[in-house]
Amino acid sequence: MNDSAETGADHRRHELLSDVAEAVAQFVIDKKIMEPDPAMELGNHLADFLADHWKGQKIYMVGDRDFKLNKRDLEIYQRMQRGNANELAAEYNISYVRVYQIYKRCLAEARSRRQNDLFGDTTQHAAPTE
């Protein structure tokens, strides 16, 4: 029989929760908001909150690619030329298919920023009727 009581510290924290705790702590330390000990406490508190609040849920974490164009994607878009997709894929450690997907998405975003919506709300611009 084992005389010692098992505690939560005897088990490894889930990888996602551990990453959250470490990332939050590192962020506040790097920004010089907190010292390391309180920063780790904050990170662990957030991880505990997530575990308690979302326990039992199956969560699919989206990549959130439509929310923003990140720096890498913009670099790929700006550097893309005919025939250099394989080179960019090797440089950014992604597939050449992904390079084309990124380029197509950035191109669509750039076009949507330059062009008005053809079928958008036309009531603002309509001449008043008498």
C-alpha positions as CSV (number, residue, x, y, z in Angstrom):
1,M,0.0,0.0,0.0
2,N,1.3,3.5,-0.8
3,D,1.4,5.8,2.2
4,S,1.7,9.0,0.4
5,A,-1.3,10.9,-0.9
6,E,-1.3,11.7,-4.6
7,T,-1.5,15.4,-5.4
8,G,-2.2,17.3,-8.5
9,A,1.5,18.1,-8.8
10,D,2.2,14.3,-9.2
11,H,0.5,14.4,-12.6
12,R,1.8,16.3,-15.6
13,R,-0.5,19.2,-16.7
14,H,-2.1,18.9,-20.1
15,E,0.1,20.2,-22.8
16,L,-2.3,23.0,-23.9
17,L,-2.8,24.2,-20.4
18,S,1.0,24.0,-19.7
19,D,1.7,26.0,-22.9
20,V,-0.9,28.7,-21.9
21,A,0.6,29.1,-18.4
22,E,4.1,29.4,-19.8
23,A,3.2,31.7,-22.6
24,V,1.3,34.1,-20.3
25,A,4.1,34.1,-17.8
26,Q,6.8,34.7,-20.4
27,F,4.7,37.5,-22.0
28,V,4.3,39.5,-18.8
29,I,8.0,38.9,-17.9
30,D,9.2,40.0,-21.3
31,K,7.0,43.1,-21.2
32,K,8.4,43.8,-17.7
33,I,4.9,43.8,-16.2
34,M,5.7,41.2,-13.5
35,E,8.6,39.4,-11.9
36,P,8.9,35.7,-12.7
37,D,7.2,34.3,-9.6
38,P,4.0,36.3,-9.9
39,A,4.1,35.8,-13.6
40,M,4.1,32.1,-13.3
41,E,1.3,32.4,-10.7
42,L,-0.8,34.4,-13.2
43,G,-0.1,31.9,-16.0
44,N,-1.1,29.0,-13.8
45,H,-4.2,30.8,-12.6
46,L,-5.3,31.3,-16.2
47,A,-4.6,27.6,-17.0
48,D,-6.6,26.6,-13.9
49,F,-9.5,28.9,-15.0
50,L,-9.5,27.4,-18.5
51,A,-9.4,23.8,-17.1
52,D,-12.2,24.5,-14.6
53,H,-14.4,26.6,-16.9
54,W,-14.1,24.4,-20.0
55,K,-13.6,20.9,-18.5
56,G,-15.4,18.1,-20.2
57,Q,-15.7,20.1,-23.5
58,K,-14.3,19.1,-26.8
59,I,-12.8,22.1,-28.3
60,Y,-11.6,22.6,-31.9
61,M,-9.1,25.4,-32.0
62,V,-9.4,27.2,-35.4
63,G,-6.3,28.7,-36.9
64,D,-8.1,32.0,-37.2
65,R,-6.5,32.7,-40.5
66,D,-9.3,34.9,-41.7
67,F,-8.9,37.2,-38.7
68,K,-5.6,38.6,-39.7
69,L,-2.9,38.3,-42.3
70,N,0.3,37.6,-40.5
71,K,3.7,38.9,-41.3
72,R,4.8,35.6,-42.9
73,D,1.8,35.5,-45.2
74,L,2.3,39.1,-46.3
75,E,6.0,38.4,-47.0
76,I,5.0,35.4,-49.1
77,Y,2.4,37.5,-51.0
78,Q,4.9,40.3,-51.7
79,R,7.7,38.0,-52.8
80,M,5.5,35.6,-54.9
81,Q,6.5,35.5,-58.6
82,R,5.9,33.1,-61.4
83,G,7.9,30.0,-60.7
84,N,9.2,30.7,-57.2
85,A,6.6,28.8,-55.1
86,N,8.9,25.9,-54.4
87,E,11.6,28.2,-53.3
88,L,9.2,30.1,-50.9
89,A,7.8,26.8,-49.7
90,A,11.3,25.5,-48.7
91,E,12.2,28.8,-47.1
92,Y,9.1,29.0,-45.0
93,N,8.9,25.2,-44.4
94,I,5.5,24.8,-45.9
95,S,4.2,23.0,-49.0
96,Y,4.1,24.8,-52.3
97,V,0.3,24.2,-52.3
98,R,0.1,26.2,-49.1
99,V,2.2,29.0,-50.7
100,Y,-0.5,29.3,-53.4
101,Q,-3.3,29.2,-50.9
102,I,-1.6,32.0,-48.9
103,Y,-1.1,34.0,-52.1
104,K,-4.7,33.6,-53.3
105,R,-6.1,34.6,-49.9
106,C,-3.8,37.7,-49.7
107,L,-4.7,38.6,-53.2
108,A,-8.4,38.4,-52.5
109,E,-7.9,40.5,-49.4
110,A,-5.9,43.2,-51.3
111,R,-8.6,43.3,-54.0
112,S,-11.4,43.6,-51.5
113,R,-9.7,46.6,-49.9
114,R,-9.3,48.3,-53.3
115,Q,-12.7,47.6,-54.8
116,N,-16.2,48.5,-53.7
117,D,-18.7,45.7,-53.4
118,L,-20.6,45.5,-56.7
119,F,-23.7,44.2,-54.9
120,G,-23.3,46.1,-51.6
121,D,-25.8,48.5,-50.1
122,T,-26.8,50.8,-52.9
123,T,-29.5,52.7,-51.0
124,Q,-26.9,55.2,-49.7
125,H,-26.0,56.4,-53.2
126,A,-29.4,56.2,-54.8
127,A,-31.0,59.5,-56.0
128,P,-34.0,60.6,-54.0
129,T,-37.3,59.8,-55.6
130,E,-40.1,62.3,-55.8
